[in-house]
Each structure stands twice: as structure tokens, then as C-alpha cells.
Amino acid sequence: MALSCSLRLICLRACWPVSLKQASLSSAPDEDCRQVAGRNEATRKRWMKEKKPRQGCSLPGLESFWEERLTNVATPLWRFPYEEQLKVKSESQKKVLQTLASCLRELGTDKLEITQRPDGLCCPLHSVVPSPVINGYRNKSTFSVNKGPDGNPKTVGLYVGTGRARNIVCVRANHLENIPEKHKQVAQYYEEFLHQSPLDPCLLFHQGGHWRELIVRTNSSGHTMAIITFHPQDLSQEELCTQKALLKDFFTCGPGAVCNLTSLYFQESIMTRSSHQQSPYQLLYGEPYIFEEVLGLKFRISPDAFFQINTAGAEVLYQTVGKLSRADKNTVLLDVCCGTGAIGLSLAHQASKVVGVEVVEQAVEDARWNAAFNGISNCEFHSGKAETVLPQFLMSREDDRLLVAVVNPSRAGLHYRVVRAIRNCEAIRTLIYVSCKPEGEAMRNFLEFCCPPDSGKKLVGKPFAPLLAVPVDMFPHTIHCELVMLLTR
């Protein structure tokens, strides 16, 4: 007789101390958890009764110390009134523009009027556009697994310290203002699951262990996707199936059912970061996607697709980009590093056509679905590395319409071949660069776009000039914000 998932949860757990191989799935086929909803509470109580004592000791004073350290690292501005936070960020962006102006003068652009401003900025700086939501705004959080302040190696939280210094401590994020309660709840129950598991966490790949990070995604409708990464080491397929069954049952029939997950994914990965193509995301339960609405458009989001972490702030960001781009029916909008197509699709009504480029294949599939679902027919999306796709597209196009380029790269910035392709394309006279860390690699890109022509570096096109900078606060309580830079030529 088939066991229900609630009973299987207990049965499998009872087999842990003996052997993982003895807890095979063949003796416990799946059954719809809704048929045993009335027994979930009994299952939860039995889990709590049988749970193992946690490793380490409780040291409230020590935990408070590390919580404060994490707060100072992750949300250093949380003590400031929000208006003061915006002032701090404005000063930070001024330093970025002053640095850029100084570097441009060193490169021989001192004759340009933009480098002669009395305030030392390379262009006018708009006041910081505030975030509509200040607390709990993150729609995506990544939690690590490692030793906590009490030495417990199955602590789920965020890192304080560095691997290089060998002083990493994993601190629970329950006190952070920018993480929503739902994310904290899922992290808490994932840690509870780890304490029930006989398998060790994977702290260092070469030292063995299995359980790794947790990613939680939520939307404005309250739907929740959890993605758990697992190092298979030398487990057999039968043993892997057992772990997946235990994980699924915990979050659907066991104590974790209170999280009310709408999607539960499992990824077997032997690398620090793996794409879906490298290590496929395995859907254990629920819906394959999460959906979000931005500016009246509905967006489908896959497990590894990029989407701005502050949904309400994203609306403000995209409106800002739209105003600065001045795209019209005589222009083609290039959306480079487009993710699920959010920027391009939100501006599609302004432009004659939108062309998006994105390296994550699942995100491109999402973008195409998003365009079709929202009835937007003037968009096309290309999958591949921007440094390969964009130069080919620009060289092969026969259209004589002007191009407006919007780039929103990761903190690593744009690949040099992307910069060169945009710089050398005469049809691109307006460039919008969106960066969450303009003092980092984005600064290198700014200089490459604005420096005098250099045949040695194959930057032969007319240089761009920064015309206006608009900071948009997407990350309250942190020192970061998105800088939207308008460059023209």
C-alpha cells in the first residue's frame, strides 16, 4: 500500500541513521499531499519531537555581536532617517562624477566643456530618486550555509568576514531591514531541515558535504520560490532521489509547509555558480515560474533569470531610463544585458523596435514569453554573450534608423568588445548606462566610451560625452544605488 508523503517523511527519517541506501524511493511512491492535509499538523509535531539537538551552544551576547557586525556590513545606513540616507548616497555619486571628470582630463578631454564645471563634476547630477519602498523591499535573497557564531556548521544566513582571511561567520539575517519576513521564514525552516538531515553541509568542496545555499524569490502577490543548491559528491542516483524526496516532503507536508511555497527547486552543482545549462534546476514541487507586474506589464521569471531586486524601485528606474532615452518611432532601442526584457518591453511603446541581448538562455525565453503575453510585437531577443551577439548584429544590420543603446551589465561591467561595438557604431548617438556600482568596472567603461579616439585599442568612433547623471535608490539602508548615466555624441 502506498505511503502518504506525510508518513513517508517519518519513515525516511527513521532510516537515516542506518543507511541512506536503505531509504529508497521505490518503497514509497508519491501521493498528492492535498489528500493528507489533515495529517500535516500531526506530522509537524512528530518532526519537532524527533528533531536533533543543534550543534554548538547558545551565546546570546555573541550572537548580538555578530548580528550588529552583519547589520553594519549589509545595511550600514539603517540607523539614518531615509532622507539622510539619500544625502549620503548623493555625496557618493558626486565623488564618482568628480573622479570621472578628473580621469577624462588626464585622457586629454580637458577642452570639453563638461570637464570645466566649477563643481568638478563631469555632468549635472540629479537629486537621488527615492525608492517607493524602504523596508523589506528585496524580492530575491541568497542565504549561505556555514558555521555560525556558536560554531554550528548548519547555520543559514549571510557571511561576515572573508574566505581569504579565513574568518567567515554565517549570521542569521532575521534582523536585517531590507529582507522581507517571508525570506527570513524560509531560511529559518531550511536551517531546521538541515538539522534533521544526516548529511553535512558543503562548506568547502574538497572537504565533502552536500547542503549549500538557499535562494528565495517572492513577488508582490505573495508567491514564493525556493531554490536549494546541493553538492552530490559521490551519492548514487537513488540516494539523491531520497534527499529530494525528504526536502520536498519537509516543505510540503512537514514543518516547512507553513512557508507556503509556490515553487521548490533543487540544483545539483559541483561549481560555485552554475547556470541552468550547466546544472539544470529540478522542479520538485509547484509552479515552474514566478510572475511579477511592472508598469502594467506581466513578467515571467525563471529561477536563474535576472530581475531587479526592488520591484517598486524598478518601476521608477525604468521610467527614468525611458525619459532619458528619448526613444521615438524613428529609433531602434538596444537593450543589452536585458534579463527578462523588462527595460525593453517597458519602453517598447516609445520605440519603433526593441532588440534585446542576454546571456542567460532561460531569461531570453522568459523575455519572449513576456512580449507575447503582453501583446508586444516590436521586440526581438537574442540569446548569447553580448560580446558575440551585439557586434554581429550591428555589422549585419541594413536599417538606417538611429539606435538608442541601454546597457545594464552586472558589476563586472561590459566586455571590451561590447564597448568597442557601441563606440564604433555611428548610428548610436544616445547611450544609457545603468550601473549599481559606478565606482567599479563601470568607471572603466565610462572612460572607454568617452576617451579620445584610439586606433591601437580600435576605439575609432567619435567619443561620447556624459550629459546627465540620475541616481535611483534601489537599495535603501545600503550605501548603493543605481546610477543612470546619459551619454550622447
HELIX and SHEET records of a PDB file:
HELIX    1   1 CYS A    5  CYS A   15  1                                  11    
HELIX    2   2 LEU A   25  SER A   27  5                                   3    
HELIX    3   3 CYS A   33  ARG A   39  5                                   7    
HELIX    4   4 ASN A   40  GLU A   50  1                                  11    
HELIX    5   5 PRO A   60  ALA A   74  1                                  15    
HELIX    6   6 TYR A   82  GLU A  106  1                                  25    
HELIX    7   7 GLU A  113  GLN A  116  5                                   4    
HELIX    8   8 GLU A  181  GLN A  196  1                                  16    
HELIX    9   9 PHE A  205  GLN A  207  5                                   3    
HELIX   10  10 GLN A  237  THR A  252  1                                  16    
HELIX   11  11 PRO A  255  CYS A  259  5                                   5    
HELIX   12  12 THR A  311  SER A  325  1                                  15    
HELIX   13  13 ALA A  342  SER A  346  1                                   5    
HELIX   14  14 GLU A  361  PHE A  373  1                                  13    
HELIX   15  15 ALA A  386  SER A  396  1                                  11    
HELIX   16  16 TYR A  416  ARG A  423  1                                   8    
HELIX   17  17 GLU A  441  CYS A  450  1                                  10    
HELIX   18  18 SER A  455  LYS A  457  5                                   3    
SHEET    1   A 7 VAL A 169  VAL A 171  0                                        
SHEET    2   A 7 THR A 155  VAL A 160 -1                                        
SHEET    3   A 7 LYS A 140  ASN A 146 -1                                        
SHEET    4   A 7 TRP A 211  THR A 218 -1                                        
SHEET    5   A 7 THR A 224  PHE A 230 -1                                        
SHEET    6   A 7 SER A 263  GLU A 268  1                                        
SHEET    7   A 7 TYR A 281  GLY A 286 -1                                        
SHEET    1   B 2 ILE A 290  VAL A 294  0                                        
SHEET    2   B 2 LEU A 297  ILE A 301 -1                                        
SHEET    1   C 7 CYS A 379  SER A 383  0                                        
SHEET    2   C 7 LYS A 353  GLU A 358  1                                        
SHEET    3   C 7 THR A 331  VAL A 336  1                                        
SHEET    4   C 7 LEU A 402  VAL A 407  1                                        
SHEET    5   C 7 ILE A 428  SER A 435  1                                        
SHEET    6   C 7 GLU A 482  THR A 488 -1                                        
SHEET    7   C 7 ALA A 465  VAL A 472 -1                                        
END                                                                             
